[in-house]
Amino acid sequence: MADVDRKTINRIENGMYSPHLDKVFQIADALAIPTRDLFKTSNTSIHR
């Protein structure tokens, strides 16, 4: 688990917060997705 609350996830998704790289790896691992998928722009599709 990434140990990130919903408020923080919302802030990340809305560009209001940039997590440290180690947290990015933890989030990707918790979602079972490649880390690179967390860096795609909003006009590209993200595969889950």
C-alpha distance matrix in Angstrom:
0.0 3.8 5.6 8.3 10.9 13.0 15.9 14.3 13.2 16.8 18.3 16.7 17.9 21.3 21.8 22.0 19.4 18.5 15.3 15.8 15.4 12.8 10.5 11.8 10.8 7.1 7.5 9.7 7.8 5.1 8.6 10.4 13.1 15.2 14.7 18.3 17.6 16.0 19.4 21.8 24.3 24.6 27.7 26.0 24.1 20.5 19.9 16.9
3.8 0.0 3.8 5.6 8.9 11.3 13.5 11.3 10.5 14.2 15.2 13.5 15.2 18.4 18.5 18.6 15.8 14.8 11.6 12.2 12.2 9.9 7.0 8.7 8.6 4.9 5.1 8.4 7.7 5.9 8.9 11.2 12.9 14.4 13.0 16.4 16.0 13.8 16.9 19.6 21.9 22.4 25.7 24.3 22.9 19.4 19.5 17.0
5.6 3.8 0.0 3.8 6.6 9.8 11.8 10.1 10.4 13.9 14.8 14.0 16.0 18.8 19.1 18.4 15.7 15.4 12.3 13.2 14.2 11.9 8.9 11.3 11.9 8.4 8.4 12.0 11.5 9.3 12.0 14.7 16.5 18.1 16.5 19.8 19.2 16.6 19.6 22.3 24.2 24.4 27.9 26.9 25.6 22.2 22.6 20.0
8.3 5.6 3.8 0.0 3.8 6.7 8.3 6.4 6.8 10.2 11.0 10.5 12.6 15.1 15.6 14.8 12.3 12.6 10.1 12.0 13.5 12.2 8.6 10.4 12.1 9.3 8.0 11.8 12.5 10.3 12.0 15.2 16.3 17.9 16.0 18.8 17.9 14.9 17.6 20.1 21.5 21.6 25.2 24.6 23.5 20.5 21.4 19.1
10.9 8.9 6.6 3.8 0.0 3.8 5.5 5.5 6.4 8.8 10.1 10.9 12.5 14.5 15.7 14.6 12.9 14.2 12.5 15.0 16.8 15.9 12.1 13.6 15.7 12.9 11.1 14.6 15.6 12.8 14.0 17.5 18.6 20.6 18.9 21.3 19.9 16.9 19.5 21.7 22.6 22.0 25.6 25.5 24.3 21.6 22.6 20.3
13.0 11.3 9.8 6.7 3.8 0.0 3.8 5.4 5.0 6.1 8.6 9.8 10.4 12.2 14.2 13.4 12.7 14.5 13.6 16.7 18.3 18.0 14.2 14.7 17.1 14.8 12.1 15.1 16.6 13.7 13.9 17.7 18.4 20.6 19.1 21.1 19.1 16.2 18.8 20.4 20.8 19.7 23.3 23.4 22.2 19.8 21.1 18.9
15.9 13.5 11.8 8.3 5.5 3.8 0.0 3.8 5.5 5.1 6.3 8.7 9.9 10.6 12.4 10.8 10.4 13.0 12.8 16.2 18.4 18.6 14.9 15.6 18.5 16.6 14.1 17.3 19.1 16.7 16.9 20.6 20.8 22.6 20.6 22.2 20.5 17.2 19.2 20.9 20.9 19.8 23.4 24.1 23.5 21.4 23.2 21.5
14.3 11.3 10.1 6.4 5.5 5.4 3.8 0.0 3.8 5.3 5.0 6.2 8.6 9.8 10.6 9.1 7.6 9.6 9.0 12.3 14.7 15.0 11.4 12.1 15.2 13.7 11.5 14.7 16.8 14.9 15.3 18.9 18.8 20.1 17.7 19.4 18.2 14.7 16.5 18.7 19.0 18.6 22.3 22.7 22.3 20.1 22.0 20.5
13.2 10.5 10.4 6.8 6.4 5.0 5.5 3.8 0.0 3.8 5.4 5.1 6.1 8.6 10.0 9.9 8.8 10.1 9.5 12.9 14.4 14.8 11.1 10.8 13.8 12.4 9.4 12.1 14.5 12.6 12.3 15.9 15.6 17.2 15.2 16.8 15.1 11.8 14.0 15.8 16.3 15.7 19.4 19.5 18.8 16.4 18.2 16.8
16.8 14.2 13.9 10.2 8.8 6.1 5.1 5.3 3.8 0.0 3.8 5.4 5.1 6.2 8.6 8.4 8.9 11.2 11.9 15.6 17.2 18.1 14.6 14.0 17.1 16.1 12.9 15.3 17.9 16.0 15.1 18.7 18.2 19.7 17.8 18.8 16.7 13.5 15.2 16.4 16.0 14.7 18.4 19.1 18.7 17.0 19.3 18.2
18.3 15.2 14.8 11.0 10.1 8.6 6.3 5.0 5.4 3.8 0.0 3.8 5.5 5.2 6.2 4.9 5.4 8.4 9.8 13.6 15.7 17.1 13.9 13.5 17.1 16.5 13.8 16.3 19.1 17.7 17.2 20.6 19.7 20.6 18.1 18.9 17.4 13.9 14.8 16.4 15.8 15.1 18.9 19.9 20.2 18.6 21.2 20.5
16.7 13.5 14.0 10.5 10.9 9.8 8.7 6.2 5.1 5.4 3.8 0.0 3.8 5.4 5.2 5.8 4.8 6.0 7.3 11.0 12.6 14.3 11.3 10.2 13.8 13.8 11.1 13.1 16.2 15.4 14.8 17.8 16.6 17.1 14.4 15.1 13.9 10.2 11.1 13.1 13.1 13.0 16.8 17.3 17.6 15.8 18.4 18.0
17.9 15.2 16.0 12.6 12.5 10.4 9.9 8.6 6.1 5.1 5.5 3.8 0.0 3.8 5.6 7.6 8.2 9.3 10.7 14.3 15.2 16.9 13.9 12.1 15.4 15.5 12.2 13.5 16.8 15.8 14.3 17.4 15.8 16.7 14.6 14.8 12.7 9.6 10.6 11.5 11.0 10.0 13.8 14.5 14.6 13.2 16.1 15.9
21.3 18.4 18.8 15.1 14.5 12.2 10.6 9.8 8.6 6.2 5.2 5.4 3.8 0.0 3.8 5.5 7.8 9.9 12.4 16.0 17.4 19.5 16.6 15.1 18.6 18.8 15.7 17.1 20.5 19.5 18.1 21.2 19.5 20.1 17.9 17.7 15.8 12.7 12.9 13.5 11.9 10.7 14.3 15.9 16.7 16.0 19.1 19.2
21.8 18.5 19.1 15.6 15.7 14.2 12.4 10.6 10.0 8.6 6.2 5.2 5.6 3.8 0.0 3.8 5.6 7.1 10.3 13.7 15.1 17.7 15.4 13.8 17.5 18.3 15.7 17.0 20.5 20.1 19.0 21.7 19.8 19.7 17.0 16.5 15.5 12.2 11.5 12.7 11.3 11.2 14.7 16.3 17.6 16.8 20.1 20.5
22.0 18.6 18.4 14.8 14.6 13.4 10.8 9.1 9.9 8.4 4.9 5.8 7.6 5.5 3.8 0.0 3.8 7.0 10.0 13.5 15.8 18.1 15.5 14.9 18.7 19.0 16.7 18.7 21.9 21.2 20.6 23.6 22.1 22.3 19.3 19.4 18.5 15.0 14.7 16.3 15.1 14.9 18.5 20.0 21.1 20.2 23.2 23.2
19.4 15.8 15.7 12.3 12.9 12.7 10.4 7.6 8.8 8.9 5.4 4.8 8.2 7.8 5.6 3.8 0.0 3.8 6.3 9.7 12.3 14.4 12.0 11.8 15.6 15.9 14.1 16.3 19.3 18.8 18.8 21.7 20.4 20.3 17.1 17.7 17.3 13.6 13.5 16.0 15.6 16.1 19.8 20.7 21.6 20.0 22.7 22.5
18.5 14.8 15.4 12.6 14.2 14.5 13.0 9.6 10.1 11.2 8.4 6.0 9.3 9.9 7.1 7.0 3.8 0.0 3.8 6.7 8.9 11.5 9.7 9.1 12.8 13.8 12.5 14.3 17.3 17.5 17.6 20.0 18.5 17.9 14.4 14.9 15.2 11.6 11.2 14.2 14.5 15.8 19.3 19.7 20.7 18.9 21.5 21.4
15.3 11.6 12.3 10.1 12.5 13.6 12.8 9.0 9.5 11.9 9.8 7.3 10.7 12.4 10.3 10.0 6.3 3.8 0.0 3.8 6.4 8.1 6.1 6.5 10.0 10.5 9.9 12.1 14.5 14.8 15.6 17.9 16.9 16.4 12.9 14.4 15.0 11.4 11.9 15.3 16.4 17.8 21.3 21.1 21.6 19.2 21.3 20.7
15.8 12.2 13.2 12.0 15.0 16.7 16.2 12.3 12.9 15.6 13.6 11.0 14.3 16.0 13.7 13.5 9.7 6.7 3.8 0.0 3.8 5.5 5.4 6.5 9.0 10.1 10.8 12.7 14.5 15.5 16.9 18.5 17.6 16.5 12.9 14.6 16.0 12.9 13.2 16.9 18.5 20.4 23.7 23.1 23.6 21.1 22.8 22.3
15.4 12.2 14.2 13.5 16.8 18.3 18.4 14.7 14.4 17.2 15.7 12.6 15.2 17.4 15.1 15.8 12.3 8.9 6.4 3.8 0.0 3.8 5.3 4.9 6.4 8.7 9.9 10.7 12.4 14.3 15.5 16.4 15.2 13.6 9.9 11.7 13.7 11.2 11.4 15.2 17.5 19.8 22.7 21.6 22.0 19.4 20.8 20.4
12.8 9.9 11.9 12.2 15.9 18.0 18.6 15.0 14.8 18.1 17.1 14.3 16.9 19.5 17.7 18.1 14.4 11.5 8.1 5.5 3.8 0.0 3.8 5.4 5.2 6.4 8.8 10.1 10.7 12.5 14.5 15.2 14.9 13.8 10.7 13.4 15.2 12.9 14.1 17.7 20.3 22.3 25.3 23.9 23.8 20.8 21.6 20.6
10.5 7.0 8.9 8.6 12.1 14.2 14.9 11.4 11.1 14.6 13.9 11.3 13.9 16.6 15.4 15.5 12.0 9.7 6.1 5.4 5.3 3.8 0.0 3.8 5.3 4.9 6.1 8.6 9.7 10.4 12.3 13.9 13.8 13.6 10.6 13.4 14.3 11.5 13.2 16.7 19.0 20.5 23.7 22.6 22.2 19.1 20.1 18.8
11.8 8.7 11.3 10.4 13.6 14.7 15.6 12.1 10.8 14.0 13.5 10.2 12.1 15.1 13.8 14.9 11.8 9.1 6.5 6.5 4.9 5.4 3.8 0.0 3.8 5.4 5.1 6.2 8.5 9.9 10.7 12.1 11.1 10.4 7.1 9.7 10.6 7.8 9.6 13.0 15.5 17.2 20.3 19.0 18.7 15.7 16.8 16.0
10.8 8.6 11.9 12.1 15.7 17.1 18.5 15.2 13.8 17.1 17.1 13.8 15.4 18.6 17.5 18.7 15.6 12.8 10.0 9.0 6.4 5.2 5.3 3.8 0.0 3.8 5.5 5.2 6.1 8.6 10.0 10.3 9.7 8.8 6.2 9.6 11.0 9.4 11.4 14.6 17.7 19.6 22.3 20.4 19.7 16.4 16.8 15.7
7.1 4.9 8.4 9.3 12.9 14.8 16.6 13.7 12.4 16.1 16.5 13.8 15.5 18.8 18.3 19.0 15.9 13.8 10.5 10.1 8.7 6.4 4.9 5.4 3.8 0.0 3.8 5.5 5.1 6.1 8.6 9.7 10.4 10.8 9.0 12.6 13.1 11.3 14.0 17.0 19.8 21.1 24.1 22.3 21.2 17.7 17.8 15.9
7.5 5.1 8.4 8.0 11.1 12.1 14.1 11.5 9.4 12.9 13.8 11.1 12.2 15.7 15.7 16.7 14.1 12.5 9.9 10.8 9.9 8.8 6.1 5.1 5.5 3.8 0.0 3.8 5.4 5.1 6.2 8.4 8.8 9.9 8.2 11.5 10.9 8.8 12.0 14.6 17.1 18.0 21.0 19.4 18.2 14.7 15.1 13.2
9.7 8.4 12.0 11.8 14.6 15.1 17.3 14.7 12.1 15.3 16.3 13.1 13.5 17.1 17.0 18.7 16.3 14.3 12.1 12.7 10.7 10.1 8.6 6.2 5.2 5.5 3.8 0.0 3.8 5.5 5.1 5.9 5.3 6.2 5.2 8.6 8.1 7.2 10.5 12.7 15.8 17.0 19.6 17.4 16.0 12.4 12.3 10.7
7.8 7.7 11.5 12.5 15.6 16.6 19.1 16.8 14.5 17.9 19.1 16.2 16.8 20.5 20.5 21.9 19.3 17.3 14.5 14.5 12.4 10.7 9.7 8.5 6.1 5.1 5.4 3.8 0.0 3.8 5.4 4.9 6.4 7.7 7.8 11.4 11.3 10.9 14.1 16.3 19.5 20.7 23.1 20.7 19.0 15.2 14.4 12.2
5.1 5.9 9.3 10.3 12.8 13.7 16.7 14.9 12.6 16.0 17.7 15.4 15.8 19.5 20.1 21.2 18.8 17.5 14.8 15.5 14.3 12.5 10.4 9.9 8.6 6.1 5.1 5.5 3.8 0.0 3.8 5.5 8.0 10.4 10.5 14.0 13.0 12.0 15.6 17.6 20.4 20.8 23.5 21.5 19.4 15.7 14.9 12.0
8.6 8.9 12.0 12.0 14.0 13.9 16.9 15.3 12.3 15.1 17.2 14.8 14.3 18.1 19.0 20.6 18.8 17.6 15.6 16.9 15.5 14.5 12.3 10.7 10.0 8.6 6.2 5.1 5.4 3.8 0.0 3.8 5.5 8.7 9.6 12.3 10.5 10.1 13.9 15.1 17.8 18.0 20.4 18.2 15.9 12.2 11.3 8.3
10.4 11.2 14.7 15.2 17.5 17.7 20.6 18.9 15.9 18.7 20.6 17.8 17.4 21.2 21.7 23.6 21.7 20.0 17.9 18.5 16.4 15.2 13.9 12.1 10.3 9.7 8.4 5.9 4.9 5.5 3.8 0.0 3.8 7.0 9.0 11.8 10.5 11.3 14.7 15.8 19.0 19.6 21.6 18.8 16.4 12.7 10.9 8.1
13.1 12.9 16.5 16.3 18.6 18.4 20.8 18.8 15.6 18.2 19.7 16.6 15.8 19.5 19.8 22.1 20.4 18.5 16.9 17.6 15.2 14.9 13.8 11.1 9.7 10.4 8.8 5.3 6.4 8.0 5.5 3.8 0.0 3.8 6.3 8.3 6.8 8.3 11.5 12.3 15.6 16.6 18.3 15.4 13.2 9.6 8.2 6.5
15.2 14.4 18.1 17.9 20.6 20.6 22.6 20.1 17.2 19.7 20.6 17.1 16.7 20.1 19.7 22.3 20.3 17.9 16.4 16.5 13.6 13.8 13.6 10.4 8.8 10.8 9.9 6.2 7.7 10.4 8.7 7.0 3.8 0.0 3.8 5.4 5.6 7.7 9.9 11.0 14.7 16.5 18.0 14.9 13.5 10.2 9.4 9.2
14.7 13.0 16.5 16.0 18.9 19.1 20.6 17.7 15.2 17.8 18.1 14.4 14.6 17.9 17.0 19.3 17.1 14.4 12.9 12.9 9.9 10.7 10.6 7.1 6.2 9.0 8.2 5.2 7.8 10.5 9.6 9.0 6.3 3.8 0.0 3.8 5.4 5.6 7.5 9.8 13.4 15.5 17.6 15.1 14.4 11.3 11.7 11.7
18.3 16.4 19.8 18.8 21.3 21.1 22.2 19.4 16.8 18.8 18.9 15.1 14.8 17.7 16.5 19.4 17.7 14.9 14.4 14.6 11.7 13.4 13.4 9.7 9.6 12.6 11.5 8.6 11.4 14.0 12.3 11.8 8.3 5.4 3.8 0.0 3.8 5.4 5.4 7.0 10.7 13.4 14.9 12.3 12.3 9.8 10.9 12.1
17.6 16.0 19.2 17.9 19.9 19.1 20.5 18.2 15.1 16.7 17.4 13.9 12.7 15.8 15.5 18.5 17.3 15.2 15.0 16.0 13.7 15.2 14.3 10.6 11.0 13.1 10.9 8.1 11.3 13.0 10.5 10.5 6.8 5.6 5.4 3.8 0.0 3.8 5.4 5.6 9.1 10.9 12.5 9.8 9.1 6.2 7.6 8.9
16.0 13.8 16.6 14.9 16.9 16.2 17.2 14.7 11.8 13.5 13.9 10.2 9.6 12.7 12.2 15.0 13.6 11.6 11.4 12.9 11.2 12.9 11.5 7.8 9.4 11.3 8.8 7.2 10.9 12.0 10.1 11.3 8.3 7.7 5.6 5.4 3.8 0.0 3.8 5.8 8.7 10.3 12.9 11.2 11.0 8.2 10.3 10.8
19.4 16.9 19.6 17.6 19.5 18.8 19.2 16.5 14.0 15.2 14.8 11.1 10.6 12.9 11.5 14.7 13.5 11.2 11.9 13.2 11.4 14.1 13.2 9.6 11.4 14.0 12.0 10.5 14.1 15.6 13.9 14.7 11.5 9.9 7.5 5.4 5.4 3.8 0.0 3.8 6.5 9.3 11.6 10.3 11.3 9.6 12.3 13.7
21.8 19.6 22.3 20.1 21.7 20.4 20.9 18.7 15.8 16.4 16.4 13.1 11.5 13.5 12.7 16.3 16.0 14.2 15.3 16.9 15.2 17.7 16.7 13.0 14.6 17.0 14.6 12.7 16.3 17.6 15.1 15.8 12.3 11.0 9.8 7.0 5.6 5.8 3.8 0.0 3.8 6.6 8.2 6.5 7.9 7.3 10.5 12.7
24.3 21.9 24.2 21.5 22.6 20.8 20.9 19.0 16.3 16.0 15.8 13.1 11.0 11.9 11.3 15.1 15.6 14.5 16.4 18.5 17.5 20.3 19.0 15.5 17.7 19.8 17.1 15.8 19.5 20.4 17.8 19.0 15.6 14.7 13.4 10.7 9.1 8.7 6.5 3.8 0.0 3.8 5.5 5.8 8.4 9.1 12.7 15.1
24.6 22.4 24.4 21.6 22.0 19.7 19.8 18.6 15.7 14.7 15.1 13.0 10.0 10.7 11.2 14.9 16.1 15.8 17.8 20.4 19.8 22.3 20.5 17.2 19.6 21.1 18.0 17.0 20.7 20.8 18.0 19.6 16.6 16.5 15.5 13.4 10.9 10.3 9.3 6.6 3.8 0.0 3.8 5.6 7.5 8.8 12.6 14.7
27.7 25.7 27.9 25.2 25.6 23.3 23.4 22.3 19.4 18.4 18.9 16.8 13.8 14.3 14.7 18.5 19.8 19.3 21.3 23.7 22.7 25.3 23.7 20.3 22.3 24.1 21.0 19.6 23.1 23.5 20.4 21.6 18.3 18.0 17.6 14.9 12.5 12.9 11.6 8.2 5.5 3.8 0.0 3.8 6.7 9.5 12.9 15.7
26.0 24.3 26.9 24.6 25.5 23.4 24.1 22.7 19.5 19.1 19.9 17.3 14.5 15.9 16.3 20.0 20.7 19.7 21.1 23.1 21.6 23.9 22.6 19.0 20.4 22.3 19.4 17.4 20.7 21.5 18.2 18.8 15.4 14.9 15.1 12.3 9.8 11.2 10.3 6.5 5.8 5.6 3.8 0.0 3.8 6.5 9.7 12.9
24.1 22.9 25.6 23.5 24.3 22.2 23.5 22.3 18.8 18.7 20.2 17.6 14.6 16.7 17.6 21.1 21.6 20.7 21.6 23.6 22.0 23.8 22.2 18.7 19.7 21.2 18.2 16.0 19.0 19.4 15.9 16.4 13.2 13.5 14.4 12.3 9.1 11.0 11.3 7.9 8.4 7.5 6.7 3.8 0.0 3.8 6.4 9.6
20.5 19.4 22.2 20.5 21.6 19.8 21.4 20.1 16.4 17.0 18.6 15.8 13.2 16.0 16.8 20.2 20.0 18.9 19.2 21.1 19.4 20.8 19.1 15.7 16.4 17.7 14.7 12.4 15.2 15.7 12.2 12.7 9.6 10.2 11.3 9.8 6.2 8.2 9.6 7.3 9.1 8.8 9.5 6.5 3.8 0.0 3.8 6.4
19.9 19.5 22.6 21.4 22.6 21.1 23.2 22.0 18.2 19.3 21.2 18.4 16.1 19.1 20.1 23.2 22.7 21.5 21.3 22.8 20.8 21.6 20.1 16.8 16.8 17.8 15.1 12.3 14.4 14.9 11.3 10.9 8.2 9.4 11.7 10.9 7.6 10.3 12.3 10.5 12.7 12.6 12.9 9.7 6.4 3.8 0.0 3.8
16.9 17.0 20.0 19.1 20.3 18.9 21.5 20.5 16.8 18.2 20.5 18.0 15.9 19.2 20.5 23.2 22.5 21.4 20.7 22.3 20.4 20.6 18.8 16.0 15.7 15.9 13.2 10.7 12.2 12.0 8.3 8.1 6.5 9.2 11.7 12.1 8.9 10.8 13.7 12.7 15.1 14.7 15.7 12.9 9.6 6.4 3.8 0.0
